[in-house]
Each structure stands twice: as C-alpha cells, then as structure tokens.
Amino acid sequence: MTDQITQLEERIAHLSRTVEDLSDVVARQAREIEIMGRRLGLLMEREAEREMADSGAIPLADQRPPHW
C-alpha cells in the first residue's frame, strides 16, 4: 500500500511539473502571438499607405466587396 502511495505521489509530482512547463510554453506563445499581431497590423497599415500612394485610390483592403 505504501509503495502505491509513493508511486502515486511521484506521478502527481511529475504531472504537476508537466503542467507548469506547459503553462510556461502557452504564456510564451501568447506573448509571441501578440507581438506578431502587432507586427502584422503595422505591415498592413504600411501596405495600405503604399497602395494609396501608388494609385491614389482606396486600398483594396478597405474597399467593400462588390456583393455589398
């Protein structure tokens, strides 16, 4: 019985460590996604400005689709 309890305690400790590690990974990925989202937004703004400067028209990203 004592051996089973010890094994269960070891498994719980291992699983707790795994959960903490995965939590760290998820937190890091969330930060990376946030940074990439900001960069994408800046790139989209830059491209829209470039399209506007090149053609003088409304950028395609800001135009309504023809079915509207």
N, C-alpha and C positions, 0 to 999 in steps of 0.2 A: 504493500500500500504506500509506504514511504517513497519507494522508487517511482511509483506512478505520479505521486505529487511532485517529486523533484523533476521528472520529465515534463510534466505539465507546466511547471514554473519556468523551466528552460524554454519551452515552446512559446509561452507568453512573453518572456523577455525578448526572444528572437522576433516575434511578430510585432512587439512594441517598437523595436529598433527599426524594423522594416517600414512600419507606418510613419515613423519620424523621418526616415530617409525619403520616402515617397512624398511626404508633405513638403520637405525642402525642395525637392525637384519641381513639384507643382508650383510652389511660390516663385521659384526662379523662372519657370516657363511663363508664368503670368506677367512677371516684370518684362521679360523679353518680348512677349506679345504686345504689351503696352507700348514699348519703345518702337517696335516695328509698325504698330498702328499709327503712331505719331509721324514716323518717317514716311509712311505711305501717304498720309494726309498732306504732308509738305510736298511730296513728289507730285501728287495730283494737282495741288494748287499751282506748282511751278509749271506743270504741263498745260494747265488751263490758261495760265498767263501767256505761255509761249504760243499756244493756238490762237489766242486773241490777238497777240502782236503780229503773228504771221498773216492772219486772214482778216482781222478786223471784225469778224462775226462772233456770235455767241459760241463758246466752246461746245463741242458735241456732248460732253458730259453734262452740261447744263440745259441742253435742249430737250423739249418734250418729245416723246416718241410720236410718230405720225398717227397712231391709233387713238391718241388722246383728243 
